[in-house]
Amino acid sequence: MAEEIGSNAHRGYIFLSGLVLLAAAVGGSASPAQWRQRIGSLATRVFERQRGVDPRTHGARTRRALNVAGVHGEAVAGLPSVFDRGLPAFSRGLATLASPQAAGHYAMAALMQSVEDTTTLHRAGRGGLARLRRDGAEIQGLIEAGRDHLSALAALNAEYRAADLTMGGVADCLALTFALHKILEPDRAR
């Protein structure tokens, strides 16, 4: 992928969504706790098979350099950011906010505060991750207060672009939040 398009193009999402698909193939309908257990078990098996392999990715280098778990930790733990933060925030947003778009922004704000985003860490260091957490809390607060969060998001987008601060891990977990919401709560999916 990197050779063809010059980017790793959300390898974390590809990996995590593959785990979700495999977890779905393991059995039929399941509770969120069963999904988490399946995903964590599958991730553990994948990483055991890769033991000794040194991936030469930004994420791997960042995990080693900063002693963080990133997508690996998220996967082995059964996607806690998605199940504990993203899904509850998205469901709450769908139930209480004016639009599905606002609910998605609300879930994104929750994930910004919890995902150990190695893309952010690689590009902007620990200071960038701290900023992501603060900005997520601010966006969440604006949404909860019924204030204009779209202008704040537009301003942050411009600032992040200028600083080369990206949140690939948050985007990966947000996409999984939407997908798992449709699976786990099909009657409430919009």
Beta strands, then each sheet from edge to edge (+ up, - down):
end
